[in-house]
Amino acid sequence: MKMLGKAALFAGTMLLISMLSLQSANAARAGGGLSRSSIGGDSSLGIGFSVVTAGQNDLNSAIDAAHYSAGADTKNLGSAYEFYANWIYRFASSPYAFVLRPSYFTQSSTGSGTGGSFDYKLNGFTVFPIVRMYPLENSFIHFYMQAGVGYGTLNGEITAASDSLKFKGSAFGAMGGIGVDFCFTDAHCLTIEGNVRYLPIERNISDGGNCTNGSIPGVSQCGGNSEVELSGTDLRTTMSGVQGLIGYTMNF
């Protein structure tokens, strides 16, 4: 329910932005047409922060197992945080742009139980080339739609009292969404986006730690270079979810 609530909040925010964009664009059209020359140049750089509703169902099942077997008070993993950078190239005399977006992803939950700490941590990186279209804009508001395909890699770490496990996985994925730049000057813009990303990681490989099969609650296979398994099936992680983003863009 929390994920659905956040998704509804993101969608509602972006719908409001879209309505403001449309209203402003229509006003600009009535006053003599839209202006794209105010973008400020062909290239832009941006940085920002986002929240991703990445539901780690398998790791949360392992956390639940630790609750029952070791009295761990660790909470289920909630939303992830992501930090990104952008390079944007706007094609001349065109509503289209190319965006290259690398990002850093982090998600964690910590606690304690019988024997010590019970911590579950994920961190990783994504790289997404994105195609963007600006269907409506004026000198202040630049509304856009975008879609892209990319790659993500995710590292995980579990500490369960005296046992530990490090693992990693990677996958290709896709994303799409809408956004708006509020440009207070030709060069400086506030960026707000709502995206949906599909980037599940179906297999994770052990990459360190001292665990043995069954020594970590819920984890039935680990250690060496073996696949990590949860109750006999592959442990899955994800970087998928609804993404709400806020950032700063500088146009050149």
N, C-alpha and C positions, 0 to 999 in steps of 0.2 A: 504493500500500500504506500510506503514511503517513496519507492521508486516511481510509482504511478503519479503520486502527488507532485514530485519534482518534475516529471515529464510534462504534466499539465501546466505547471508554472512556467517552464521554458516555452511551451507552445503558446501559452497565452501572452507571454511577453513578446515573442516574435510576431504574433498576430497583430498586437498593438503597434509594434514598430512598422509592420507592413502597411497598416492603415495610415499611419502618419506619413510614410514614404509616398504612398499613392496620392494622398491629399496634397502633399507638397509638390509632387511631380505634376499633378494636374494644374496646380496654381502656376507653376513655372511655364507649362505649356500655354496656358491662357495669356501669360504675359509676354510671349514671344518665343517659346520653345525651350527645350532642355539644353543645358550646357554641360559638355563633357570636358571642355578645355580646362575647367577648374579643378580637375583631379590633381594637377600640380606636377605632372611629369609621367614618364613611361615606367619608372621603377619606384617601388615602395618597400620599406622595411617595417616589420611589426613584431611586437612581443606581447605576451599576455598569459592569462590564467584561465583554466576551465575546470568544471566539475563534471565527472562522468559517472553515470549510474551503472557501473560495471558490477553485475551480480555474480559473485564468486560462489556458486552453489556448492561445488565440491569441497572447497576449503571450509566453507561454513558447516558442511556436514562433519568434517574432521574436528572443527571447533566444538560442535555439539557432542561428538564422541568424547572429547576431553572433559566436557562438563560432567558427563555421567561417570566416566572411569577415574578421573583424577580431581574432580571438584573444581575445575578451572573456572575462573570468573571472566575469561576473555569473551568479549562481545563479538558477534558476527561482523564480518567485514562489510562496511557500508560503501558509500560512494568513494571513487578515486579522485585524486587531484592530478592535474596535468599542466605543465608549463610549456609554452610553445614559442617558436620564432617563425617569422614569415619572410619570404622574398616574393614580391609580386611584380610581374611584368604586364603592363597594360598595352595591348596592341594598338597602334596608331589608328585613329578614325574607325574604331571598332568598339562594340560593347563587351568584347571578350578580354579575359586576362588569364595568365598562367600563374599559379601559386605553388611554391615549394615550401612545405611545412614540416619541419622536424619537431618532435616534442618529447618531453620526459614525463613518464607516468609513474605515480606512486600511490600505494594503498597499503594500509597496515591496521592491525589490531593487537593490543598487548594485554597481558594479564598474568595471573599466577594461580597455582594449584598445588596439589600434593607433590612435593619434591622440588619446587622451584617455579621458574617462569614458563608461561605458555604464550609464545609470541608467533604471529603469522604476518609475514611481510612480503610485498611484491613491489618491484620497481623495474622499469624498462623504458624502451624508446620506440617511437614510431617515425616513419618518414612517408609523407603523402604528397605526391604531385596532384594538383587539383586544377580543374578547369572551372573558371568563374565567368558568369554573365551578369552584366548590369542592365536590366531591362528598364529601370526608371531611376532618374537621378536629377538633382539640380545642384546649385552651388553649395548647399549645406548637407543634404541627405543623399547618400549613394546606396541604393538598395540592390542587393545581388543574390543570385542563386548559384550553388556550386555543387560539384560532385568530383570524386576522385577515387583512385585505387592506390593502395600502399602496402607497407610491410611493417610488422611490429615484432619486437622481441621482448620477452618478459622473464625476469629472474625472480625466483621465490626462495624464501627461507622460513623454516619452521623450527622453533625451539620448544621442546616439550620436556621440561625438567632437565635431566641429564642427557637426553637424546636430541640430536639435531639433524636437519636435512636441508641441503641446498639443491635447487633444481632449476631447470631452464626450459623454455619452449619458444617457438616462433611460428608465424603464419602470415599469409597475405590476407588483405581485407579490402573493404570499400566503405565510403562515407558519402553523405549528401546532406545538404541543408540550405538555410537561408541566413542572410545577415545584412547588416547595415553599417555604413561608416557615417558618423556625424562629424563633419569637418568644420571645425571652428575657425580655421584659416586654411589657405590652400595647402599648407604643409602638414598640419597637425589634426589628427582624427581620433575620435573614440570609436572603437569597433565592438559590436555586439553580434553574436551568432547563436543560432540553435541548430545543432546537427544531430544526425543519427549515424552511428558507426557500427559496422559489422566486422569484428575481428576476433573470432573464437580461436583458442589454441587447444587442440584436441589431445595432444600428447606432450608430456613433460618428462625430461630425462634427468636422473640424479646427477648432481654436479658437486657433491661434497657432503660433509657431515659424518656422524658416527652411527646413524640409525641402522637397525637391522629390521627384517620383515616383522611387522606387528609391534615394534617397540614404541612407535608413535601412535596414539589413539586414532583409529579410523584409517590409518595408512597401512595397507596390507603388503606392499612391496616397495622397497627403497634400497639405496646403497649401490656402490659400484657405478657402472654406467647403465644401470637398468632403467626401464620405464617406471615412473612412479604410479602406483595403483592405489585406488581407494575402494576397499571392500571388493577386490578382484577385478575392477574395471579401471581403465586409464583415468588418472587424475586430470581433469580439464580446468583450465583457467581461461580468462577472457579479458579483452580490452574493448569489448562491445558495449554499447549503451547510448543513451541520450546524453548529449553534451551541451552544456550551457557555457558560453565563452565570453570573456570581456578582455579587451586589449587596447593597445595604443598602436597607431599606424602613422608613420612619417612618409610623406610623399616627396619625391625629388623632381 
